[in-house]
Amino acid sequence: MLAIYAASASGVVLPSVAVNTAIGGIAGGLGALAVYPLDFIKTQLQSMRNLPAGKPPPYTGVLSGLRYTVQTSGVLTLYTGLTPTLVFSVPKAGIRFGGNQFFRNLLKDPTTGNVSTGKAFLAGLAAGVTESIAVVTPQETIKTKLINLNMSPIDGIKHIMRTEGPIGLYSGLLSTCMKQGGNHG
């Protein structure tokens, strides 16, 4: 059974990193499910920029896009392409929440078990950087390169690995670490 709390050497009871990781992963998956239809419509609106001249778009905003898509293709169409988002969202949020708790546990006052505001900021910063290295940078790099290469996920990842190697998954690592670290600090 998974422990909800773990006792430290000083006897202070700390929230479990494993539980926070699991809860974060679940929250990330549910969050992705909740907002994905909006992301789907946003992507569709962006691709309408390439319509032939003179051809009006079937919709011009989020609400009209949701209505049009449901009426013409059904609700499930709003979840087209969800799998890659879920594949990355669950571990990303799990690492963010679990990493934050891990770093908070490391930075806590050994006597009281409290975490100061500054140390809480550092824990969030470290969790954001960890999330960037483990998930966000590869996710963003793959997404961007797949769009530019116009390839399926598997073919695109094979192409990146063949032409650039594993380092090819980490384009923009520093800026992503700065962004994610700052967001979570």
N, C-alpha and C positions, 0 to 999 in steps of 0.2 A: 504494500500500500504506500502511496505517495504521502510523505509528511508535509503538512501545511506549514509547520514552523520547524525551525532547526535551532537547537541551542548552541551558542558560541562557547568558546573556552572560558569566557568570563561568566557564563551562566545567563547572559542576556538572550532572550528569545527573539529570533529573527524570522521574518517571513521567508518562506522557502523560495529559492531561485527556480526550482523545477515547477512549482505551482504557478509562479508568475509567468514563466515561459509558456506553459500550457494555456493559461488564461489569455495571455497576449496573443498567442496563435489563434485561439478561437475567436477573440475579438477582431483580429485582423481579417479572418475569413468572413465573419459576419459583416464587417464593415465593407469589405469588397463586394459582397452580395448586395448590400443595401445601395451602394452608390454606382455600381457598374452600369445600370441603364443610362444614367446621366453621362458617364464617360463614353458609352457607346454612341449616344446622340451627338456628343461633342465631336467625336471622331468623324461621324457622318457629316456633320456640318462643315468641318474642316476640309473633307474630301470634295464637297460640293463646289469648292473654289475652282475645280478643274472641269466643271460642266462646259459643254460647248456654248459659244457666244449665242445669246438670244434664248437659250433654254432656261425657263424659270425653275428654281429648285422646288421640290415638292413641299418643303417646309423651311422656315427661316429662324426658328427658335427652339428652345428645349421643349417647352410644353407642346407646341404644334408638332415637333418631331416625335415625341412620345405618343401622342394621339395618332399621328399618321402611321407610325410603325406598328402599333397594336392593331389598328383597323385593317391594315393591308397585309401584315405578315404574322401577327399574333404576338402575345406577350413574351414567349420564349425567345423570339428573335432579339429582344433587348439584351439577352445574355450570350449572344454569339461572340466567341473569342474570350469567354470568361476564364477558361482553364489556365492559360499562362498567368493571368492576373492572380488567381487563387494560389497557383504553385509558388509564386513569390511572396504574396501578401501574408500567408500564414507564417512562414519562417521569419519574415521581416519583422512582423509585430511581436512574435515570440522572442526573438533576439532583443528587440527594443525593451520589452517589459522585463524579461528575465535578466538581460544585461544590466538594466538600471538597478534591479534589486541586488545583483551580484556586486556591482560597484558601490552601491549604498552600504552593503554589508562590509565591504573592505574599508570604507571611509568612515564608518560610524565611530563615535566616541567609545573606547573600550570599557569605560566605567559605566556610562549611562545608557549606551546603545543608541543615543540620539545622533541624528545627522544634521549638521548645521546647514543653513541655506546655501552657503558657498560650496560645501561638499556635495549637497544635493544637485547643485548645478553641474559640478564636475562629474558626478555619476551619470547624469543625463547626457552630458557631452561625450563621455566615454562610451555610453550605450549607443549613441548616434553614430559615432565613428565605427564601432564594432559592426553595427547594422550596415553601414556603408560598405565595409570591406567584405562582409559575408554575403550580402544579398543585393543591396540597392545599386551599387555600381555595375555588377554584372547584369542585373535586370535592365537598367537603363541603357547600357551599352548594347545588349542584345536587341532590345526594342528598337533603338535608333538605327542600328546597322541592318536589322531585318527590313525596316521601312525603306532604307536607302538601297538595299540589295534586292528588294522585292522577292524575298524567299520565304519559304515555310520555316517555322522555328527549328526543326531538326536539320534541314538543309543549311539554314543560315548559321547555326551553331557549328556544324561540321566545317563550313567554309571559313568561319572565323578561326577555329582551332587549326585548320590546315594552313591558312595563309598568315596568321599572326601568332598562333600558339595561345596558351592560357593568358598571357599578358594582354592579349587582344580584348579580353573581357573587362579590363580595368581602365579603359579610356576615361579620363576625367575623374580619377579617383580622388585627387586632392580637393577639387571643388565640391565633389559629392560629400566627402567627409566634413568639409567646412559647413555645407548646407545642413546635412543631417545632424551633425554635432550641435550646431547652433539652434536648430529647431527643437532639440530635445534637452538642451542644457538648462 
